[in-house]
Amino acid sequence: MREEYDFTDATRGPAVRQPGKTRITILIDGDVLAAFRARAKDTGRGYQTAINQALREYLANDELETRLRRIVREEIRDAG
């Protein structure tokens, strides 16, 4: 090993991304972002994690509602 290395022409490599994560740019209302940041501060986790979790919960609830509506329609159809 050398005693010293010359990094004057060095460039920073790309950041290592977490598997399954995709960087996006979105516009969010200021009050919504402030609420997520405040909630994240209270829970000790990042606001981006809180937004991601809220989106996951929304998708799960939407899928559940769709499934329940289909089941109710089938039951009404079968009863009539």
C-alpha positions in Angstrom: 0.0 0.0 0.0 1.1 3.5 -0.7 1.6 5.9 2.1 -0.5 8.5 0.3 -3.0 8.5 -2.5 -3.9 11.3 -4.9 -7.6 11.9 -5.0 -7.6 15.2 -6.9 -9.2 13.6 -10.0 -11.5 11.3 -8.1 -15.2 11.3 -8.7 -17.9 10.1 -6.5 -19.7 7.0 -7.7 -23.4 6.5 -7.8 -25.2 6.1 -4.5 -26.2 2.5 -3.7 -30.0 2.2 -3.8 -32.1 0.0 -1.6 -33.5 -3.0 -3.5 -37.2 -2.4 -4.4 -37.0 1.4 -4.0 -37.6 3.8 -6.8 -36.7 7.5 -6.6 -39.6 9.8 -7.8 -40.4 13.4 -7.8 -43.9 14.4 -6.8 -45.7 17.6 -5.7 -47.4 17.5 -2.4 -49.4 20.3 -0.7 -47.3 22.0 2.0 -49.7 21.3 4.8 -49.8 17.6 3.9 -46.0 17.4 3.9 -45.8 19.3 7.2 -48.2 16.8 8.8 -46.2 13.9 7.6 -43.0 15.4 8.9 -44.5 16.2 12.2 -46.0 12.7 12.5 -42.6 11.2 11.5 -40.8 13.3 14.1 -43.2 12.1 16.8 -42.7 8.4 15.8 -38.9 8.7 15.2 -39.0 7.5 11.6 -38.6 9.3 8.3 -41.4 11.2 6.7 -40.8 9.4 3.4 -41.3 6.1 5.2 -44.6 7.5 6.7 -45.8 8.5 3.3 -44.9 5.1 1.8 -46.8 3.4 4.6 -49.8 5.6 4.1 -49.8 4.7 0.4 -49.6 1.0 1.2 -52.5 1.2 3.6 -54.6 3.1 1.0 -53.9 0.4 -1.6 -54.7 -2.4 0.9 -58.0 -0.7 1.9 -59.0 0.0 -1.7 -58.4 -3.7 -2.6 -60.4 -4.8 0.4 -63.3 -2.5 -0.5 -63.3 -3.8 -4.0 -63.4 -7.4 -2.8 -66.2 -6.7 -0.3 -68.3 -5.0 -3.0 -67.9 -8.0 -5.3 -68.9 -10.4 -2.5 -72.0 -8.3 -1.6 -73.1 -8.2 -5.2 -72.7 -11.9 -5.6 -74.7 -12.6 -2.4 -77.5 -10.2 -3.5 -77.5 -11.8 -7.0 -77.7 -15.4 -5.5 -80.4 -14.4 -2.9 -82.6 -12.8 -5.6 
